[in-house]
Amino acid sequence: MVLKIKSYRRSRHIVEFSIDAKGKTRFFLHGRKAFLTYASVEISEVPDSIINVPIIGVLYPLAMTLGDEIVVDELDLDFYFSLVKLKKIISIFYPHLPVSKSNLTVFNIVKNNVKPNGFCILFSGGVDSTALLLNSLDGRPCLVTIWGVDIPLYDIYRWRKLADYIINLSKKLKLDYYFIAFYNPIDVTRLDAFFRHKMYGNDWWGGVAAGIATPSLTAPILFTLRKDLRTSPGLPKHLLYPWSDTSLIVDNIRVAGLSVVSGDENLSRIDKVRVIAEKEKELKIRGVDLMIRSCFKEGTLWNCGYCEKCARTITGLYLCNLDPNALGFQVGDLSKYFRLLKLHILTRSKKLEGKHVYTTSFIRAHYWNELKHLSKRDDPLVNFLQYVDFETSEYRITCLDILKRLLILTPKGYHDSITRAIARIIRLISIQHSRAGSQSNYYFRF
Ligand SMILES: [Zn+2]
C-alpha cells in the first residue's frame, strides 16, 4: 500500500497534513488528516523539507509495521538518512514485521544545515525527563512539551494542570518553554491488538513509534530556534531490548544538521529518582516545588496512584526517602498503601519451590527487580519485594488482546453492547478483587 503525505494548509502556528491511504492501511488510521500546533514559534517561514519531518516521523513506524510505502514531495536530507538507519534497526528488533518491504519515496531531498546554539529538552514532567532537566540546568535548556501523545487532546483538564506546572517551573528556573499540540492520525489500539504478538508483547507506540515520532514532532521548533534536542529514554543504554525509546534509536536521528541525543543514557530509573531526591531539597529552598507526573491513566488526579507505573514510581520515591504525597501522588497513609500493594503482588504471584514468582513484561520485570535490589529485609513497608522474583515470558497474548480483536472484527452495530458487556465483566472482577483485597475503595490496576 502507498501513503501519500502533503502539508496542505499552513498558518503562523498551525500546519495540517492530508494523508492519502488505501486498503488495510486506512484501517489503522482515524482519518485522512493530521495537524500540529506550535505555540510561541512561528512556522510560516520553515521550509517544506522540515515541516514534513513530524508527519513522516509519525507515519514511518506505521509503514514499517505494515510494509507500506510512503510518498512525500520534500524531506530533509539528514532526516531521510536517519530513517534509512532506523529501518535497519527496527527490522533487527522485530524480524516478524515486514519492515524490509517498507519504503520512503521522496521527490526532492533537501540539504539543510543549521549550526546549533544550545539545546532543548523533551519534557513531560515524568521521572526520566525531570532527572534530565535537573542534570542539564547548567546548559540553560528550553523545555518542549507535546500535548496529544500521552495526554489526549480531549483531556483539556489534565493538560491544563501539566501546562500550568511547566509554566511555573520554567519561570522559577528562568527557562524558555514551548508547547506542541498534535492530533495523532494513527489508531494505536488497533495496532496493539494486531501486532503485539509480533513484538514480544510490547505495545506498538512504545515498541516501534515513540522513540522516532516524538523527537520528529519537535523538528520545526529545533530548526527555528537552532537547537539540538535531548531526550530521556526509559531504558538505560546497557539494557539491549527491542524498544523504540532507547539511545539505539534516538541517537540516530538528525534533522538539518541538528542532533537528537539521549541524555542520562547510563542511568537506570532508580538512579534518576536518586537525582530527583538529591536536588529536590535544594530546589525547594529556591522556591521550586517539583512534581512528578508519570501516570498515563485518565482521570482528574495528577497521578492515579494505582496503576503499575504509579506503583513502581511511588515505591522508588519511598526507597529514595522522598514522600510521594508531596510530589503529586495522593496516596495518603504509605503503610496502608504498601500493605495493599503487597497483597496485590503476592496474590498474583505463583508459588514455585517456596518462592513467589510474578510474571510480567520484560521492561516491568526489569524495573521491579531494580526496586527489589534496593529494598532491605528490615524495611517495614516494602520488605515483601525481597520474597518475589519478577520474571517475564517472551510472548504474552493476553485475554484483553483477544477481546480487543474480537471487538474490532465485530460489525459496528454490535460494538456498544459488546463494550458494555466487557466493561461489566471487568467491573465485576474489580469489585470482587477490591472486596477480597481490602476494605478500601481503591485497588491496583495492573
Ligand atoms: Zn497511574
Boltz pocket constraint, residues with backbone or C-beta under 6 A from the ligand:
constraints:
  - pocket:
      binder: B
      contacts: [[A, 294], [A, 295], [A, 296], [A, 297], [A, 303], [A, 304], [A, 305], [A, 306], [A, 307], [A, 308], [A, 309], [A, 310], [A, 311]]
      max_distance: 6.0
